[in-house]
C-alpha cells in the first residue's frame, strides 16, 4: 500500500529528506548505537525512501522488511547494502496488518501514511506493535501557508481538509489529526513520545512540486464539492501565474523508543 505513483514519490523525495526533523533522527541514531543488529519494518514503503534515509544514519547492522501493496513500487526499492539487508513483501495493510511479524520487530517506520488511516486502524497498529519503537514521519497536520496569498486560499484549503477525511481504504481518514492521535495512543499506553515539526519549505526552485500540489488541491476541492466549480479552476490558474511563490506545508514527525 502507498496509493501513490512512482513519479509523485520521486517529485517529493528531496522535500521529504529536507523536512525530516533532525533532532528526532539524531535521537533515533543514538538509540540504535546500542543495537548490534536491528530488525525494522517499514509500512507503506513506496519505493523505499525511508530506508534510504535511515540506513546510513543508524550505526548498526539492519534488517529491513519493506511493505507495500503495489508490486511496481516494490520493484524500485533498494537492494541490500553493506550494513543493511533488505527484503520486500506485498501486503494490503488495510486488511492484513496483523499478518505482519511483531515479536521480532524492534522498530516500525512509515512516512506520509498516518493521515490516510482511520482511528480504528491506528489503534490496531499501535496494539500490534506495542513492544516496538516507532518512527512515524511526515504526517501532514493542516498548517498550510501559500505566499503570496489569494482571497480564495482559505475556501479551497477548507475543502481540501474535508476531503482529507475521506476513506482511503482504511476507513474514515484521520487526516490532519493523525499525528496527534498517534501520540495520544502511545502516551495512553505509558510510552514516551516526541512529536516535532517536519515542514516542507518550497520555494521557486521546487516549482514542479508546487505545481503538483496545486493540481492536487484543486482536484481534491472539486471532488469535495461534488461538482466542477469555476472558483477552483480560477484559483488554480491564478496561482500558476503568480510567479515566484513560497509554500510551507506543515508535517509532524513522531518518535517513541523502547
C-alpha positions, 0 to 999 in steps of 0.5 A, a space after each residue: 500500500 502507498 496509493 501513490 505513483 512512482 513519479 509523485 514519490 520521486 517529485 517529493 523525495 528531496 522535500 521529504 529528506 529536507 523536512 525530516 526533523 533532525 533532532 528526532 533522527 539524531 535521537 533515533 541514531 543514538 538509540 540504535 548505537 546500542 543495537 548490534 543488529 536491528 530488525 525494522 519494518 517499514 509500512 507503506 514503503 513506496 519505493 523505499 525512501 525511508 530506508 534510504 534515509 535511515 540506513 546510513 544514519 543508524 550505526 548498526 547492522 539492519 534488517 529491513 522488511 519493506 511493505 507495500 501493496 503495489 508490486 511496481 513500487 516494490 520493484 524500485 526499492 533498494 537492494 541490500 547494502 553493506 550494513 543493511 539487508 533488505 527484503 520486500 513483501 506485498 501486503 494490503 495493510 488495510 486488511 492484513 496488518 496483523 499478518 505482519 511479524 511483531 515479536 521480532 520487530 524492534 522498530 516500525 517506520 512509515 512516512 506520509 501514511 498516518 493521515 490516510 488511516 482511520 482511528 480504528 486502524 491506528 489503534 490496531 497498529 499501535 496494539 500490534 506493535 506495542 513492544 516496538 519503537 516507532 518512527 512515524 514521519 511526515 504526517 501532514 497536520 493542516 498548517 498550510 501557508 501559500 505566499 503570496 496569498 489569494 482571497 480564495 486560499 482559505 475556501 479551497 484549503 477548507 475543502 481540501 481538509 474535508 476531503 482529507 477525511 475521506 476513506 482511503 481504504 482504511 476507513 474514515 481518514 484521520 487526516 490532519 489529526 493523525 499525528 496527534 492521535 498517534 501520540 495520544 495512543 502511545 502516551 495512553 499506553 505509558 510510552 514516551 513520545 516526541 512529536 516535532 515539526 517536519 515542514 516542507 519549505 518550497 520555494 521557486 526552485 521546487 516549482 514542479 512540486 508546487 505545481 503538483 500540489 496545486 493540481 492536487 488541491 484543486 482536484 481534491 476541492 472539486 471532488 469535495 464539492 461534488 461538482 466542477 466549480 469555476 472558483 477552483 479552476 480560477 484559483 488554480 490558474 491564478 496561482 500558476 501565474 503568480 510567479 515566484 511563490 513560497 509554500 510551507 506545508 506543515 508535517 509532524 514527525 513522531 518518535 517513541 523508543 523502547 
